[in-house]
Amino acid sequence: MEEATQAFVFFWLAGLFVVVGAMLAFFSKVHWQRRLGGALFGSGLLSLMLTPWTLSFSPSSAFGHLLGSLVGPAVLLGVGFYQIAFSGHVPVGRLSRTDRTVGIVMVVIGVLWLEAMHWWVLTPTYPSEVNKYWYIFWPTMLLAVLACSSAGYAVVGLVGEERQQEQRLMLVAAALAIILMVLGSLFDGPNVEHQRFATELLFAAADVFGAMVGAAVAILLFAVVLAFYESQQPTPKRLDPPTQEQLDQASQIIAHHVGGESEDE
């Protein structure tokens, strides 16, 4: 198989499987389509993670190597947050306090695992140097945590009731992200220099800011189009006021069901 064909099959087609599978698994209401989506997502993700062996000649294989490196902490964080969320203020299907404790432990381990990738010897290295995608992922993730935690803190404060504990957790997450960014910009890790981290952090900040501005502009344009469409619609026809006969009939019905005497009396 030619190298271009291998890259298409094991990387680009696998990426398409991941996207299509995720959409089917999360948004389809048909059972067999959800199962198909899960199978496509799993096979595509597995193919991407195997690219260091199937596409060792391609620079894109570094992306698959990063995915494989992040599987462990991602699973711990995903399952841990699920157990924490569904052991809190939920009306049905609430998990036990033991599940909540296990979830907290899993989240702590997942966070420490990610931290060890920057501050210890677990930094993703491929093939003989730090994975270039790690430099992009880690600063972007910290900025995303800061942005999401800050936005969540504000939204919960506006629309939530008795959610002080959730607000404190979001505040802690935002503060932790800030501390990690400051430490990474001032001190070297075993494999990551602070100058490189600071540079990538600035690039990531520009990307996150651009994404936020793009989302805001998209929402604003949608609102403008919706307002323009509504302004072009004809005024709804006003109903004629009720006649005296209709008012008398309504009064009789109300008196019979509310103020009238019951048949037992």
Backbone hydrogen bonds, N-H to C=O, Kabsch-Sander energy under -0.5 kcal/mol:
donor,donor_aa,acceptor,acceptor_aa,energy
6,Q,2,E,-2.5
7,A,3,E,-2.5
8,F,4,A,-2.0
9,V,5,T,-2.6
10,F,6,Q,-2.8
11,F,7,A,-1.4
12,W,7,A,-1.7
13,L,8,F,-3.3
15,G,11,F,-2.4
16,L,12,W,-2.0
17,F,13,L,-2.1
18,V,14,A,-2.0
19,V,15,G,-2.1
20,V,16,L,-2.8
21,G,17,F,-2.7
22,A,18,V,-2.2
23,M,19,V,-2.0
24,L,20,V,-2.4
25,A,21,G,-2.7
26,F,22,A,-2.0
27,F,23,M,-2.3
28,S,24,L,-1.5
34,R,30,V,-2.1
35,R,31,H,-2.2
36,L,32,W,-2.3
37,G,33,Q,-2.7
38,G,34,R,-2.2
39,A,35,R,-2.2
40,L,36,L,-2.7
41,F,37,G,-2.7
42,G,38,G,-2.5
43,S,39,A,-2.5
44,G,40,L,-2.6
45,L,41,F,-2.5
46,L,42,G,-2.3
47,S,43,S,-2.2
48,L,44,G,-2.1
49,M,45,L,-2.2
50,L,46,L,-1.3
51,T,48,L,-1.2
53,W,50,L,-1.9
54,T,50,L,-2.5
55,L,51,T,-2.8
58,S,55,L,-1.8
61,S,58,S,-1.5
62,A,59,P,-1.6
63,F,60,S,-1.3
64,G,60,S,-1.0
65,H,61,S,-2.0
66,L,62,A,-1.9
67,L,63,F,-2.1
68,G,64,G,-2.3
69,S,65,H,-1.8
70,L,66,L,-1.5
71,V,67,L,-0.7
71,V,68,G,-0.6
74,A,70,L,-2.1
75,V,71,V,-2.5
76,L,72,G,-2.1
77,L,73,P,-2.6
78,G,74,A,-2.7
79,V,75,V,-2.6
80,G,76,L,-2.2
81,F,77,L,-2.8
82,Y,78,G,-1.9
83,Q,79,V,-2.3
84,I,80,G,-2.2
85,A,81,F,-2.8
86,F,82,Y,-2.3
87,S,84,I,-0.9
88,G,85,A,-1.0
90,V,88,G,-1.7
95,L,86,F,-3.5
100,R,96,S,-1.6
101,T,97,R,-2.4
102,V,98,T,-2.5
103,G,99,D,-2.5
104,I,100,R,-2.3
105,V,101,T,-2.2
106,M,102,V,-2.4
107,V,103,G,-2.3
108,V,104,I,-2.4
109,I,105,V,-2.4
110,G,106,M,-2.5
111,V,107,V,-2.6
112,L,108,V,-2.6
113,W,109,I,-2.4
114,L,110,G,-2.0
115,E,111,V,-2.5
116,A,112,L,-2.4
117,M,113,W,-1.1
118,H,114,L,-0.6
118,H,115,E,-1.1
119,W,115,E,-3.1
120,W,116,A,-1.5
122,L,116,A,-1.1
123,T,120,W,-0.6
126,Y,129,E,-2.7
131,N,124,P,-2.8
134,W,131,N,-1.3
135,Y,131,N,-0.9
136,I,132,K,-0.7
137,F,133,Y,-2.8
138,W,134,W,-2.3
140,T,136,I,-1.4
141,M,137,F,-2.7
142,L,138,W,-2.1
143,L,139,P,-2.2
144,A,140,T,-2.4
145,V,141,M,-2.6
146,L,142,L,-2.1
147,A,143,L,-2.8
148,C,144,A,-2.9
149,S,145,V,-2.5
150,S,146,L,-2.2
151,A,147,A,-2.5
152,G,148,C,-2.8
153,Y,149,S,-2.4
154,A,150,S,-2.0
155,V,151,A,-2.7
156,V,152,G,-2.8
157,G,153,Y,-1.7
158,L,154,A,-1.4
159,V,155,V,-2.7
160,G,156,V,-1.8
167,Q,163,R,-2.1
168,R,164,Q,-2.4
169,L,165,Q,-2.1
170,M,166,E,-2.2
171,L,167,Q,-2.3
172,V,168,R,-2.4
173,A,169,L,-2.4
174,A,170,M,-2.3
175,A,171,L,-2.4
176,L,172,V,-2.6
177,A,173,A,-2.2
178,I,174,A,-2.1
179,I,175,A,-2.5
180,L,176,L,-2.4
181,M,177,A,-2.1
182,V,178,I,-2.4
183,L,179,I,-2.7
184,G,180,L,-2.5
185,S,181,M,-1.5
186,L,182,V,-1.0
186,L,183,L,-0.6
187,F,183,L,-2.5
189,G,192,V,-3.3
197,F,193,E,-2.2
198,A,194,H,-2.6
199,T,195,Q,-2.1
200,E,196,R,-2.5
201,L,197,F,-2.2
202,L,198,A,-1.9
203,F,199,T,-2.0
204,A,200,E,-2.7
205,A,201,L,-2.4
206,A,202,L,-2.1
207,D,203,F,-2.1
208,V,204,A,-3.0
209,F,205,A,-2.7
210,G,206,A,-2.4
211,A,207,D,-2.5
212,M,208,V,-2.4
213,V,209,F,-2.6
214,G,210,G,-2.7
215,A,211,A,-2.4
216,A,212,M,-2.4
217,V,213,V,-2.7
218,A,214,G,-2.4
219,I,215,A,-2.4
220,L,216,A,-2.4
221,L,217,V,-2.9
222,F,218,A,-2.3
223,A,219,I,-2.3
224,V,220,L,-2.4
225,V,221,L,-2.8
226,L,222,F,-2.5
227,A,223,A,-2.6
228,F,224,V,-2.6
229,Y,225,V,-2.5
230,E,226,L,-2.4
231,S,227,A,-2.1
232,Q,228,F,-1.1
232,Q,229,Y,-0.5
233,Q,229,Y,-0.5
233,Q,230,E,-0.9
247,L,243,T,-2.1
248,D,244,Q,-2.5
249,Q,245,E,-2.3
250,A,246,Q,-2.3
251,S,247,L,-2.3
252,Q,248,D,-2.2
253,I,249,Q,-2.1
254,I,250,A,-2.4
255,A,251,S,-2.6
256,H,252,Q,-2.1
257,H,253,I,-1.9
258,V,254,I,-2.3
259,G,254,I,-0.8
260,G,255,A,-2.3
265,E,262,S,-0.7
